[in-house]
Amino acid sequence: MVKGLYTAYTGMKYQQEKMDVITNNLANSATVGYKREGATAQTFKDVLAIKIKDASEAFVDKGIGDMSMGVHFGETYRDYSQGSLKETSSNTDVALEGSGFFTISYTNKAGETSQKYTRDGSFILTQTGYLTTKDGDFVLGNNSAPIQLDPAAEVEIDSLGRIFQNGEFANQLRIVDVEDTNYLKKFGENLYELTEGGAETEAPATVRQSYLEQSNVQVVSEMVELITVTRAYEANQKMIQNIDSTLDKSVNTV
């Protein structure tokens, strides 16, 4: 019976962590280029229950079967499916249609730079001509160097990511894909980083100027899932209350 308390507790804990994932999706449903996250569950390893000190069978510790040790949070996964494209009035806004990522030069507080990836193409052209993210990180060109343009000239970007100003080629967005998205790790600021073992590949994505990719979160589906998780949490909570009530009667009445 006490084992039931533990099992119900693990169910509540898992549902709480799953709820955190869902609420994060809902909070980022309007974030440009955000990719929905999901959660998996895993069971603890089963253990073999043993009869100990059973007088009916002397000197025998007899196996009586397997017991489940409850559930625990497995891992989060990310859905990289295409989000809808929304037209904007800015010629430095770009969206990727298909698989691929923009490459960004990220600088931390210590001044160290590293390459990151994003689907958020809401870029800004600074007064010095650098193309940056909203957080001020440099957008990289095909030579893996920050893109610098003429801030006074019109920016035109074709479907291959080539940038033209005054009818002349100026630079090209460095757009790559990865062999296995399982090697992509969420970094923060709508950026991803490639972990050890991951490799870049050529991206088949098409670039759309003056468009932004919206998140692929379906708000209605997330709300339905949130209700399901809440009910599962309440069911485990009710189970704990019932077991507690039974234990109370066993101790104080029987």
C-alpha positions in Angstrom: 0.0 0.0 0.0 2.9 2.4 0.8 4.3 1.4 -2.5 1.1 2.8 -4.1 1.9 6.2 -2.5 5.3 6.2 -4.1 3.9 5.2 -7.5 1.2 7.9 -7.4 3.9 10.5 -6.3 6.1 9.7 -9.3 3.0 10.1 -11.6 2.3 13.6 -10.1 5.9 14.6 -10.5 6.0 13.5 -14.1 2.8 15.3 -14.9 4.1 18.5 -13.3 7.3 18.4 -15.4 5.2 17.7 -18.5 3.0 20.7 -17.7 6.2 22.9 -17.5 7.0 21.9 -21.1 3.5 22.6 -22.3 3.3 26.0 -20.6 6.7 26.9 -22.2 5.2 26.1 -25.6 2.2 28.3 -24.9 4.4 31.1 -23.7 6.4 31.0 -26.9 3.5 30.5 -29.3 4.1 34.0 -30.7 7.9 33.7 -30.8 9.4 33.9 -34.3 10.9 30.6 -35.4 10.2 28.8 -32.1 9.9 25.0 -32.4 7.5 23.1 -30.2 8.8 20.8 -27.5 7.4 17.5 -26.3 8.1 15.3 -23.3 8.7 11.5 -23.0 8.1 9.3 -20.0 10.2 6.4 -18.7 9.5 3.7 -16.2 11.9 2.9 -13.4 13.4 -0.5 -13.7 11.1 -3.3 -12.3 12.3 -5.1 -9.2 11.5 -8.7 -8.1 9.5 -8.8 -4.9 10.8 -11.4 -2.4 8.9 -13.1 0.4 11.1 -12.7 3.5 10.5 -14.3 6.9 7.4 -16.2 5.7 6.9 -18.9 8.3 4.8 -21.0 5.9 7.9 -21.9 3.9 11.0 -22.2 6.1 14.3 -21.0 4.9 13.0 -20.0 1.6 13.0 -16.5 0.2 10.5 -17.0 -2.6 10.1 -14.7 -5.6 6.5 -13.4 -5.8 6.8 -11.4 -9.1 7.8 -8.1 -10.5 6.8 -4.7 -9.1 6.8 -1.4 -11.1 8.7 1.4 -9.5 6.5 4.1 -11.1 7.3 6.7 -13.8 9.8 9.4 -14.3 10.5 12.2 -16.8 12.5 10.9 -19.7 13.6 13.7 -22.0 12.3 16.6 -24.1 12.3 16.4 -27.9 11.8 19.2 -30.4 9.5 19.3 -33.4 11.3 21.0 -36.3 8.4 21.0 -38.7 7.8 24.1 -40.8 5.9 27.0 -39.2 3.6 29.3 -41.2 5.2 32.4 -43.0 4.0 35.9 -42.2 4.7 38.8 -44.5 6.3 41.9 -42.9 7.2 45.4 -44.1 11.0 45.0 -43.4 13.4 44.1 -46.1 15.9 42.7 -43.5 13.3 40.2 -42.3 13.9 36.7 -43.8 12.3 33.3 -43.4 13.4 29.8 -44.3 11.0 27.6 -46.2 12.3 24.1 -45.7 15.0 22.6 -43.6 17.9 24.7 -42.5 19.2 27.3 -40.1 20.8 30.8 -40.2 24.2 30.9 -38.6 24.9 33.4 -35.9 28.1 34.6 -34.2 27.2 34.7 -30.5 29.4 36.7 -28.0 29.1 35.9 -24.3 29.8 38.2 -21.4 33.5 37.2 -21.3 33.9 38.3 -24.9 34.2 34.8 -26.3 32.5 34.1 -29.6 30.9 30.9 -30.9 28.7 29.8 -33.7 25.0 29.3 -33.1 21.9 28.5 -35.2 18.5 29.9 -35.4 15.3 29.9 -37.4 14.5 33.5 -36.3 15.1 35.8 -39.3 14.0 39.0 -37.7 17.3 40.8 -38.4 18.4 44.4 -38.0 20.8 46.5 -40.1 22.8 48.6 -37.7 24.1 52.1 -38.3 27.5 50.7 -39.1 26.0 48.3 -41.6 26.2 45.0 -39.7 23.3 42.6 -40.0 22.5 41.4 -36.5 19.8 39.6 -34.5 17.4 41.6 -32.2 19.8 40.7 -29.4 22.8 42.2 -31.3 24.6 39.1 -32.4 26.2 39.1 -35.9 24.6 37.2 -38.7 27.2 35.2 -40.6 27.9 35.2 -44.3 29.1 32.3 -46.5 32.7 33.1 -45.5 31.7 32.6 -41.8 32.4 36.3 -41.2 29.8 38.9 -40.0 27.8 40.4 -42.8 28.4 44.1 -43.3 26.5 46.1 -45.8 25.9 49.7 -46.9 23.3 51.0 -44.4 22.2 53.7 -46.8 21.4 51.3 -49.7 18.4 49.1 -50.3 18.7 45.5 -49.3 17.5 42.8 -51.7 17.8 39.1 -50.8 17.0 36.3 -53.3 15.7 32.8 -52.7 19.3 31.5 -52.3 20.1 34.0 -49.6 22.3 36.2 -51.8 22.2 39.8 -50.8 22.3 42.6 -53.4 22.7 46.4 -53.0 22.4 48.8 -55.9 22.0 45.8 -58.3 25.4 44.3 -57.2 26.2 41.2 -55.2 27.2 42.2 -51.6 27.2 39.0 -49.5 25.3 35.8 -48.9 23.6 34.4 -45.8 25.3 31.3 -44.5 22.4 28.8 -44.2 23.2 25.2 -43.2 21.3 22.1 -42.1 22.5 19.4 -39.7 22.7 15.7 -40.3 20.8 14.8 -37.1 18.8 17.4 -35.2 19.2 15.2 -32.0 22.7 16.9 -31.8 21.1 20.3 -31.6 20.8 21.7 -28.1 18.7 24.6 -27.1 21.0 27.4 -26.0 18.7 30.4 -25.2 17.7 33.6 -27.0 16.0 31.5 -29.6 19.4 30.0 -30.6 20.7 26.4 -30.9 24.2 25.0 -30.6 25.6 21.9 -32.2 26.9 19.3 -29.6 29.8 17.0 -30.0 29.1 14.4 -32.8 26.9 16.7 -34.8 27.8 17.7 -38.4 26.6 20.4 -40.8 25.1 19.6 -44.2 23.9 21.6 -47.1 20.5 23.2 -46.5 17.7 22.8 -49.0 15.8 25.7 -47.6 14.5 28.6 -49.7 14.9 32.1 -48.4 11.9 34.4 -48.4 12.6 38.1 -48.0 10.2 40.3 -45.9 8.7 37.2 -44.3 9.0 35.7 -40.8 8.4 32.1 -39.9 5.9 31.8 -37.0 6.2 29.2 -34.3 4.8 25.7 -35.1 2.9 25.6 -31.8 -0.8 24.8 -32.2 -2.3 26.6 -29.2 -5.6 24.6 -29.2 -3.8 21.3 -29.2 -1.5 22.5 -26.4 -4.5 23.6 -24.3 -6.2 20.2 -24.8 -2.9 18.5 -23.7 -2.7 20.8 -20.7 -6.2 19.7 -19.6 -5.3 16.0 -20.0 -2.2 16.5 -17.9 -4.1 18.4 -15.2 -6.6 15.6 -15.0 -3.9 12.9 -14.8 -2.2 14.9 -12.0 -5.5 15.2 -10.1 -6.1 11.4 -10.5 -2.7 10.6 -8.9 -3.5 13.1 -6.2 -6.8 11.4 -5.5 -5.1 8.1 -5.3 -2.7 9.4 -2.6 -5.7 10.7 -0.7 -7.5 7.3 -0.9 -4.4 5.4 0.2 -3.8 7.8 3.1 -7.4 7.4 4.2 -7.1 3.6 4.1 -3.9 3.6 6.1 -5.5 5.9 8.7 -8.3 3.4 9.1 -5.9 0.5 9.3 -3.8 2.1 12.0 -6.5 3.8 14.1 -9.5 1.5 13.6 -8.4 -2.1 12.8 
